[in-house]
Amino acid sequence: MTNKSIIVYSTPSCPFCVRAKTFLNERNIAFEDVDVSKDRARAEEMIRKSGQMGVPVLDIEGKIVIGFRPDVIAELLEMEGTN
């Protein structure tokens, strides 16, 4: 479990978004799930932070991860045994 601030910008139809959220949920890591298909202001926030319009985008303590990158996510969360 981590107490880091995590935001997952996602859409319901994105399979990589589902995988990213499943990755975090399986490890009991709390995160804010932002559905950018329903929240234009938060979608614009995601684009400002990442320069990307595609999802998922994860914001982990201000560090941006574009796409589902379990290795990078684990490193930013300082996790071991994430495979």
C-alpha positions as a Markdown table, in Angstrom:
| # | Residue | x | y | z |
|---|---|---|---|---|
| 1 | Met | 0.0 | 0.0 | 0.0 |
| 2 | Thr | 1.2 | 3.5 | -0.8 |
| 3 | Asn | 0.0 | 6.8 | 0.3 |
| 4 | Lys | 1.2 | 8.6 | -2.8 |
| 5 | Ser | -1.3 | 10.8 | -4.7 |
| 6 | Ile | -2.3 | 8.9 | -7.9 |
| 7 | Ile | -4.7 | 10.1 | -10.6 |
| 8 | Val | -5.7 | 7.8 | -13.5 |
| 9 | Tyr | -7.1 | 9.6 | -16.5 |
| 10 | Ser | -9.2 | 7.1 | -18.4 |
| 11 | Thr | -12.3 | 6.2 | -20.4 |
| 12 | Pro | -14.6 | 3.2 | -19.8 |
| 13 | Ser | -13.9 | 1.8 | -23.3 |
| 14 | Cys | -10.1 | 1.8 | -23.0 |
| 15 | Pro | -8.7 | -1.7 | -22.4 |
| 16 | Phe | -5.3 | -0.3 | -21.3 |
| 17 | Cys | -7.1 | 1.9 | -18.8 |
| 18 | Val | -8.8 | -1.1 | -17.3 |
| 19 | Arg | -5.5 | -2.9 | -17.1 |
| 20 | Ala | -3.8 | 0.1 | -15.3 |
| 21 | Lys | -6.7 | 0.3 | -12.8 |
| 22 | Thr | -6.7 | -3.5 | -12.3 |
| 23 | Phe | -2.9 | -3.3 | -11.7 |
| 24 | Leu | -3.4 | -0.7 | -8.9 |
| 25 | Asn | -6.5 | -2.4 | -7.4 |
| 26 | Glu | -4.8 | -5.8 | -7.2 |
| 27 | Arg | -2.1 | -4.1 | -5.1 |
| 28 | Asn | -4.6 | -2.2 | -2.9 |
| 29 | Ile | -3.3 | 1.1 | -4.1 |
| 30 | Ala | -5.8 | 3.9 | -3.9 |
| 31 | Phe | -6.2 | 6.2 | -6.8 |
| 32 | Glu | -8.5 | 8.8 | -8.2 |
| 33 | Asp | -10.2 | 7.6 | -11.4 |
| 34 | Val | -11.0 | 10.4 | -13.8 |
| 35 | Asp | -13.3 | 9.6 | -16.7 |
| 36 | Val | -12.1 | 12.1 | -19.3 |
| 37 | Ser | -15.0 | 11.1 | -21.6 |
| 38 | Lys | -17.4 | 12.8 | -19.2 |
| 39 | Asp | -15.3 | 15.6 | -17.7 |
| 40 | Arg | -14.0 | 18.1 | -20.2 |
| 41 | Ala | -12.2 | 20.2 | -17.7 |
| 42 | Arg | -10.3 | 17.2 | -16.4 |
| 43 | Ala | -9.6 | 16.0 | -19.9 |
| 44 | Glu | -8.0 | 19.4 | -20.6 |
| 45 | Glu | -6.1 | 19.1 | -17.4 |
| 46 | Met | -4.7 | 15.7 | -18.6 |
| 47 | Ile | -3.7 | 17.2 | -21.9 |
| 48 | Arg | -1.9 | 20.1 | -20.2 |
| 49 | Lys | 0.0 | 17.7 | -17.9 |
| 50 | Ser | 0.9 | 15.1 | -20.5 |
| 51 | Gly | 0.7 | 16.7 | -23.9 |
| 52 | Gln | -1.4 | 13.7 | -24.9 |
| 53 | Met | -5.0 | 13.2 | -25.9 |
| 54 | Gly | -4.9 | 9.4 | -25.5 |
| 55 | Val | -5.5 | 7.4 | -22.4 |
| 56 | Pro | -4.5 | 6.1 | -19.9 |
| 57 | Val | -2.4 | 8.8 | -18.4 |
| 58 | Leu | -1.3 | 8.4 | -14.8 |
| 59 | Asp | -0.2 | 11.2 | -12.6 |
| 60 | Ile | 1.8 | 9.7 | -9.7 |
| 61 | Glu | 2.9 | 12.5 | -7.4 |
| 62 | Gly | 3.3 | 14.8 | -10.4 |
| 63 | Lys | 5.2 | 12.3 | -12.5 |
| 64 | Ile | 3.3 | 11.5 | -15.7 |
| 65 | Val | 3.1 | 8.0 | -17.2 |
| 66 | Ile | 1.5 | 7.7 | -20.6 |
| 67 | Gly | -0.1 | 4.4 | -21.3 |
| 68 | Phe | -0.1 | 1.2 | -19.2 |
| 69 | Arg | 3.5 | 0.8 | -18.2 |
| 70 | Pro | 3.6 | -1.5 | -15.2 |
| 71 | Asp | 7.4 | -1.4 | -14.9 |
| 72 | Val | 7.4 | 2.4 | -14.7 |
| 73 | Ile | 4.3 | 2.5 | -12.4 |
| 74 | Ala | 6.0 | 0.1 | -10.0 |
| 75 | Glu | 9.2 | 2.1 | -10.1 |
| 76 | Leu | 7.4 | 5.3 | -9.3 |
| 77 | Leu | 5.6 | 3.6 | -6.5 |
| 78 | Glu | 8.8 | 2.0 | -5.3 |
| 79 | Met | 7.2 | -1.4 | -5.4 |
| 80 | Glu | 8.8 | -4.9 | -5.5 |
| 81 | Gly | 7.3 | -8.1 | -6.8 |
| 82 | Thr | 4.9 | -6.5 | -9.2 |
| 83 | Asn | 5.2 | -9.1 | -12.0 |
